[in-house]
Amino acid sequence: MLPCCNPTITNIEDLRRLAQRRVPRMFYDYADSGSWTEHTYRSNTSAFQDIQLRQRVAVDMTNRSTATTMVGLPVRMPVALAPTGLTGMQHADGEILAARAAEKFGVPFCLSTMSICSIEDVASYTQKPFWFQLYMMKDRDFMSRLIQRAKAAQCSALVLTLDLQILGQRHKDLKNGLSAPPKLTVRNILNMATKPRWCLGMAKTQRREFRNIVGHVTGVENMSSLSSWTADQFDPSLNWDDVQWVKDQWGGKLIIKGILDADDAVLAANSGADALIVSNHGGRQLDGAAPAIEILPEIVSAVGDRIEVWMDSGIRSGQDVLKAWALGAKGTMIGRAFLYGLGAMGEAGVTKALEIIHKELDVTMALCGYRDIQQVNHNILRHPPQMKRP
Ligand SMILES: Cc1cc2nc3c(=O)[nH]c(=O)nc-3n(C[C@H](O)[C@H](O)[C@H](O)COP(=O)(O)O)c2cc1C
C-alpha cells in the first residue's frame, strides 16, 4: 500500500492501526494505554465481548431510529465524544476538528480542561454549543474563571470529572517523557521524522500547548511534564462540598463523571446533578477496578430512577453501545474510538468513527428485532442481569 493512500476502513480497529502509523509514539501511546498492568484497560473491552445478544428474525425492520436525548439534548445516537486531554496532539487542531465532526454528525462533543485548543478556539470554529469538562484544581480563582469562560462560550453542559485528582501511573507516558509541546530529544525527533503528515499539520498551527491553562494561570507559561504539573495543581482534597460549589458557580446542566460504585452513585444523585457517567476513565486510573459495563446494572438499579445514568470505558463498536443501552445506560461516551479516527485521518477520521459506530448500532438493533432504540431494553440480552429498571 502506498503511504499516501487511505486503506479501506471498516471498523475502529482499522482506524487504530492507521493512527499508530501516523501519530508520534509519545501521543499514540498516551491514548492507547492504561494504568499499571493495564488489566482494567483490557477488561473494559473484553467484558463487552462476553455479553451475548438475542437474534430475532422475521420482524419488520423498516424505518429505524437510534435517536434519543442526553440531558434533554437531542442526539442522533446515544453517544458523545468523551473529554480527552492533548487531543490537539493526536492531530493538529484536533479538538476543533473533532468538535466539527460531532456537530455535523449530530452528537455532543466534550472539551477537556487539558485540551490543546482552548474553549474560545473551539467556540469560534463551531456553530452549536459543545460541553466542557472540568478537573478541580487548587486555584479556585482559576476554576471560577474557567467556569465563566465555559459559560461565555455557551457550553450547554459541564462534565465534572471526579476520578482523577491523583494520577494513576501509565508507564509509557513516563518512559516517553510525555509533554506538550513535545521535548525535542533525539529519540523524539527520529520518531517524528517518520510522521510527515503530523509534522506538517503541527508546523501550520499555533495550537501546541494547553491553551485553557497556559497564559490563564499566574506563573504557568509552559508545562514541561504533564504528570508533575497534574500532581502539583489538581486538588486531592476534592469532596462533595466542592461538587456543590461547582454546581452553584455553573448553574447549568451538570454531569458527574467517574462513578464506579453504587454508594458514590447515590451521592452523585443526591448532589442534584443531571447525569452521572459510570466510568473507570478508560482503564487509566484504578488498575484492578471492574470493567465499567459490569458495574452499570448495579448503578442503574441504585439510582436510575433519580438521575440519568450513562457509561463509558471500552466502547469500540455500535454493538457495545447497544449493550450498554440494554443494560440501562441512557447515553455513552467514546474516547479512544474517536481519537484513533482523529489520529488516522483528522476530521474525516472522527466522522468515519461515528459512521462506523452508528451503522453497527443500527444494523445490530435490527438483527435483534428492533426498529427504535427507545423500545430496546435488557430483553435483547441472552443473560439479562436481575435489575430494577427506572
Ligand atoms: C488519551 C485520553 C485522554 C483522556 N483525558 C481525559 C480528560 O482530560 N478528562 C476526562 O474527564 N477524561 C479523560 N479521559 C477519559 C475519557 O473521557 C473516557 O472516560 C475514556 O476514554 C473512555 O474509555 P474509552 O477510551 O475506552 O472509550 C481520557 C482518555 C483518554 C484515552
The ligand as an SDF file (V2000), in Angstrom:
LIG
                    3D

 31 33  0  0  0  0  0  0  0  0999 V2000
   -5.9860    9.9410   25.7540 C   0  0  0  0  0  0  0  0  0  0  0  0
   -7.0660   10.1040   26.7660 C   0  0  0  0  0  0  0  0  0  0  0  0
   -7.1530   11.2980   27.4730 C   0  0  0  0  0  0  0  0  0  0  0  0
   -8.1710   11.4760   28.4010 C   0  0  0  0  0  0  0  0  0  0  0  0
   -8.2880   12.6860   29.0340 N   0  0  0  0  0  0  0  0  0  0  0  0
   -9.3610   12.9190   29.8260 C   0  0  0  0  0  0  0  0  0  0  0  0
   -9.5960   14.2120   30.3470 C   0  0  0  0  0  0  0  0  0  0  0  0
   -8.8590   15.1470   30.0890 O   0  0  0  0  0  0  0  0  0  0  0  0
  -10.6850   14.3820   31.1440 N   0  0  0  0  0  0  0  0  0  0  0  0
  -11.5410   13.3450   31.4540 C   0  0  0  0  0  0  0  0  0  0  0  0
  -12.5100   13.5530   32.1810 O   0  0  0  0  0  0  0  0  0  0  0  0
  -11.3410   12.1260   30.9370 N   0  0  0  0  0  0  0  0  0  0  0  0
  -10.2880   11.8930   30.1320 C   0  0  0  0  0  0  0  0  0  0  0  0
  -10.1200   10.6590   29.5630 N   0  0  0  0  0  0  0  0  0  0  0  0
  -11.1140    9.5950   29.8160 C   0  0  0  0  0  0  0  0  0  0  0  0
  -12.2410    9.6770   28.7810 C   0  0  0  0  0  0  0  0  0  0  0  0
  -13.0420   10.8150   28.9790 O   0  0  0  0  0  0  0  0  0  0  0  0
  -13.1410    8.4440   28.8420 C   0  0  0  0  0  0  0  0  0  0  0  0
  -13.5770    8.2560   30.1600 O   0  0  0  0  0  0  0  0  0  0  0  0
  -12.4210    7.1870   28.3480 C   0  0  0  0  0  0  0  0  0  0  0  0
  -11.6130    7.4660   27.2340 O   0  0  0  0  0  0  0  0  0  0  0  0
  -13.4520    6.1370   27.9810 C   0  0  0  0  0  0  0  0  0  0  0  0
  -12.8260    4.9530   27.6240 O   0  0  0  0  0  0  0  0  0  0  0  0
  -12.5370    4.5170   26.0890 P   0  0  0  0  0  0  0  0  0  0  0  0
  -11.3440    5.2990   25.6560 O   0  0  0  0  0  0  0  0  0  0  0  0
  -12.2600    3.0760   26.2130 O   0  0  0  0  0  0  0  0  0  0  0  0
  -13.7600    4.8660   25.2770 O   0  0  0  0  0  0  0  0  0  0  0  0
   -9.0970   10.4430   28.6490 C   0  0  0  0  0  0  0  0  0  0  0  0
   -8.9950    9.2470   27.9340 C   0  0  0  0  0  0  0  0  0  0  0  0
   -8.0060    9.0770   27.0010 C   0  0  0  0  0  0  0  0  0  0  0  0
   -7.9410    7.7930   26.2230 C   0  0  0  0  0  0  0  0  0  0  0  0
  1  2  1  0
  2  3  1  0
  2 30  2  0
  3  4  2  0
  4  5  1  0
  4 28  1  0
  5  6  2  0
  6  7  1  0
  6 13  1  0
  7  8  2  0
  7  9  1  0
  9 10  1  0
 10 11  2  0
 10 12  1  0
 12 13  2  0
 13 14  1  0
 14 15  1  0
 14 28  1  0
 15 16  1  0
 16 17  1  0
 16 18  1  0
 18 19  1  0
 18 20  1  0
 20 21  1  0
 20 22  1  0
 22 23  1  0
 23 24  1  0
 24 25  2  0
 24 26  1  0
 24 27  1  0
 28 29  2  0
 29 30  1  0
 30 31  1  0
M  END
$$$$
